[in-house]
Amino acid sequence: MSIIMTGGGTGGHLAIIKAVKEAMVGRGVPSPTDALIYIGSTQGQDKQWFGDDEDFTYKYFFETRGVVNQSKLGKVKSLWMLFKAFLQARKLLKKHEAKVVFSVGGFSAAPMAFAAKLTGTPLVIHEQNAALGSLNRVLQKHATAFISSYLSQSPIQAYPIKQVFFDKARIRERVETVIFLGGSQGAVAINTLALALAPTLHDRGIRIIHQAGERNIETVKAAYAELGIEAEVFGFTTRLAAYMAEADFAVARAGASTLWELSATALPALFIPYPYAASDHQYHNAQFLVEKNLAWLMREDVIETEQVIALLDEDLQSRSQGLMALIERGGAEQIAALLTQF
């Protein structure tokens, strides 16, 4: 018998798989009776995250790619690739006697998620964003369980975040360190804003931590050097929880994992959503916190540096306390418990 986890493409999807996988391992899965299997794609970041992960009994990477941002001919080719992968997925469901399929969405998830639906295999879906992804929107009504921290009817409200973010939570009262988070790939708008704010932050004695993106590290470091300002600049890091814990205020994109990790750390943030995200989901993610008066939101084409500076003098303590009260621990463990019930 087996439990299958599928989906990926981007870090937001894969972070959910990783958190729940670690919780499954904590519950003794894989075991002599239950295999733990990951199904992803050769495209995206799937192999980078799980290609060498020995916690999975088996790993399969299908030749698939996204459909939405393709030409007409590209869409046809992508759909053909997905169909061939669906046939492979259906065989794997039978071969490994799958008890349940856990899907986090993205094009990587499509073949196995549809195979689960058409073979009657229980399908548990996790939606990371406030605006449903296209695949999850199609499959929502067919899921055995549909999990979303934004929906009151969700069987599990807690977002699956690694415990280390909760462990490092603290209440912020004043700004001594600002962190700029553009993701491991970087965000030009956030990099530009950080450098524009740097002289003022420096004059106020505020330390700068800056995730500039792997491709932008040297350019951004040189820009800080030219300004005569010290800043901790990096791209990809395994110390994200530690960096967030050191900061008192964040400027960040609003991908789901980033948003909930910042919330778990009780770190108030100004969110600048990626404007080309599917269904504008980063905007809706941030709006979920803004409506609770727990965060700020600016579109990247209307950023005003003076307004950003003014936020440093806002009431951080009440927002930090609100974030700490909002987010529930144990999301990954709750999902793992659900999956082991099948």
HUQUIJO-V84286 format. One record per helix or strand of 3 or more residues. SS is the DSSP state (alpha for helix, beta for strand). FROM is the first residue (numbers start at 1). LEN is the number of residues. Records with the same first field share a line. If there is no record, write none. Layout:
BEGIN
SS: FROM-LEN, FROM-LEN
END
This chain:
BEGIN
beta: 2-5, 35-7, 58-5, 98-6, 122-5, 145-3, 177-5, 207-5, 232-3, 249-4, 269-3
alpha: 11-16, 46-5, 72-24, 107-13, 134-9, 163-5, 188-16, 214-14, 240-7, 256-9, 278-13, 300-3, 305-7, 316-11, 331-9
END
